[in-house]
């Protein structure tokens, strides 16, 4: 899940990397994102080699609310904004699966960590907003290695 318009390049590269790695493991991937986030992914992966199915984030949430779609694992990318935390909390309330927030960015990371603790949503945190290596990639690799 990719929320508010991507403010930093790391969100797009992290989403492409995460999706690509999951698809290599034969995991069916659905990406929900805002219009801007979807456009960046569609342009970066015109043949959908890494991304697969990309949908409007509200359509994914509505399908979860209607019980016509669910996911075993949902990863919500959160860049230092409360909106990403709200998406994570919403998905957690709607899904029967696991929700993991992937929080990245600068100074507001601690505030997001506290907000996510209140929701009970597991989260991984990495500082940085432009270079996804090494901390964010390493943490994503750890999440991908979890047995779902």
C-alpha positions as CSV (number, residue, x, y, z in Angstrom):
1,X,0.0,0.0,0.0
2,X,1.4,3.3,-1.1
3,X,-0.3,6.3,0.4
4,X,0.0,10.1,0.0
5,X,1.9,11.3,-3.1
6,X,5.4,9.9,-2.9
7,X,7.5,12.7,-1.5
8,X,10.8,11.0,-1.8
9,X,12.3,8.6,-4.4
10,X,12.9,5.8,-1.9
11,X,9.2,4.9,-1.8
12,X,9.0,4.0,-5.5
13,X,12.2,2.0,-5.5
14,X,11.3,0.2,-2.2
15,X,7.9,-0.7,-3.7
16,X,9.4,-2.0,-6.9
17,X,12.1,-4.0,-5.0
18,X,9.6,-5.4,-2.5
19,X,7.1,-6.4,-5.2
20,X,9.8,-7.9,-7.5
21,X,11.2,-10.0,-4.6
22,X,7.8,-11.3,-3.7
23,X,7.0,-12.1,-7.3
24,X,10.3,-14.1,-7.6
25,X,8.9,-16.2,-4.7
26,X,5.7,-16.8,-6.7
27,X,3.7,-14.6,-4.3
28,X,0.7,-12.9,-5.9
29,X,1.1,-9.2,-5.4
30,X,-1.5,-6.5,-5.5
31,X,-0.3,-2.9,-5.1
32,X,-2.7,-0.3,-3.9
33,X,-1.6,3.3,-4.3
34,X,-2.7,6.8,-4.8
35,X,-2.9,8.2,-8.3
36,X,0.6,9.7,-8.1
37,X,2.2,6.6,-6.5
38,X,0.6,4.3,-9.2
39,X,1.7,6.6,-12.0
40,X,5.4,6.4,-10.8
41,X,5.3,2.6,-10.6
42,X,3.5,2.3,-14.0
43,X,6.1,4.5,-15.7
44,X,9.0,2.7,-13.9
45,X,7.7,-0.8,-14.8
46,X,5.8,-0.4,-18.1
47,X,5.8,-4.2,-18.7
48,X,4.7,-5.0,-15.1
49,X,7.7,-7.3,-14.6
50,X,8.1,-6.3,-11.0
51,X,4.8,-4.8,-10.0
52,X,2.0,-7.0,-11.4
53,X,-1.5,-5.8,-10.5
54,X,-1.7,-2.1,-9.5
55,X,-5.0,-0.7,-8.2
56,X,-6.3,2.5,-6.6
57,X,-5.7,2.4,-2.8
58,X,-9.3,3.3,-2.0
59,X,-10.6,0.5,-4.3
60,X,-8.4,-2.0,-2.4
61,X,-9.6,-0.8,0.9
62,X,-13.3,-0.9,-0.3
63,X,-12.8,-4.5,-1.5
64,X,-11.4,-5.4,1.9
65,X,-14.3,-3.7,3.6
66,X,-16.7,-5.6,1.3
67,X,-14.9,-8.9,2.0
68,X,-14.3,-9.4,-1.7
69,X,-10.5,-9.1,-1.3
70,X,-8.1,-10.0,1.5
71,X,-4.4,-10.5,1.7
72,X,-2.3,-12.9,3.8
73,X,0.3,-10.1,4.3
74,X,-0.1,-6.4,3.7
75,X,2.9,-4.1,3.6
76,X,2.2,-0.4,4.0
77,X,5.0,2.0,3.1
78,X,4.9,5.0,5.5
79,X,7.0,8.1,4.9
80,X,6.9,10.2,8.0
81,X,3.3,11.2,7.6
82,X,0.3,10.3,9.7
83,X,-1.7,9.3,6.6
84,X,0.4,6.2,6.1
85,X,-0.2,5.2,9.7
86,X,-3.9,5.7,9.1
87,X,-3.7,3.4,6.1
88,X,-1.9,0.8,8.1
89,X,-4.5,1.0,10.9
90,X,-7.4,0.8,8.4
91,X,-5.9,-2.3,6.6
92,X,-5.2,-3.9,10.0
93,X,-8.9,-3.4,11.0
94,X,-10.1,-4.9,7.7
95,X,-7.8,-7.8,7.0
96,X,-7.6,-11.3,8.5
97,X,-3.9,-11.3,7.5
98,X,-0.8,-9.7,8.9
99,X,-0.1,-6.0,8.4
100,X,3.5,-4.7,8.5
101,X,4.3,-1.0,8.3
102,X,7.5,-0.1,6.5
103,X,8.4,3.3,7.9
104,X,11.2,5.3,6.3
105,X,12.4,8.9,6.5
106,X,13.9,11.4,8.8
107,X,12.9,13.1,12.1
108,X,9.3,12.1,12.3
109,X,10.1,8.4,12.3
110,X,9.9,8.2,16.1
111,X,6.4,9.8,16.1
112,X,5.2,7.2,13.5
113,X,6.7,4.4,15.6
114,X,4.7,5.6,18.7
115,X,1.5,5.9,16.6
116,X,2.0,2.4,15.1
117,X,2.5,0.9,18.6
118,X,-0.9,2.2,19.5
119,X,-2.5,0.4,16.6
120,X,-0.6,-2.9,17.4
121,X,0.7,-3.0,13.9
122,X,4.2,-4.5,13.5
123,X,6.6,-2.2,11.9
124,X,10.1,-1.9,10.6
125,X,11.9,1.4,10.6
126,X,14.8,2.8,8.6
127,X,16.2,6.3,8.4
128,X,16.6,7.8,5.0
129,X,14.6,9.3,2.2
130,X,16.8,9.2,-0.9
131,X,19.1,6.2,-0.6
132,X,17.3,2.9,0.0
133,X,20.6,1.1,0.7
134,X,21.5,-0.3,3.1
135,X,19.1,0.1,6.0
136,X,15.7,-0.1,4.2
137,X,16.7,-2.8,1.8
138,X,18.1,-4.9,4.6
139,X,15.0,-4.6,6.6
140,X,12.8,-5.4,3.6
141,X,14.9,-8.5,3.0
142,X,14.2,-9.5,6.6
143,X,10.5,-9.1,6.2
144,X,10.5,-11.1,2.9
145,X,12.3,-13.9,4.6
146,X,9.5,-14.3,7.2
147,X,7.4,-17.4,6.7
148,X,3.8,-16.3,6.1
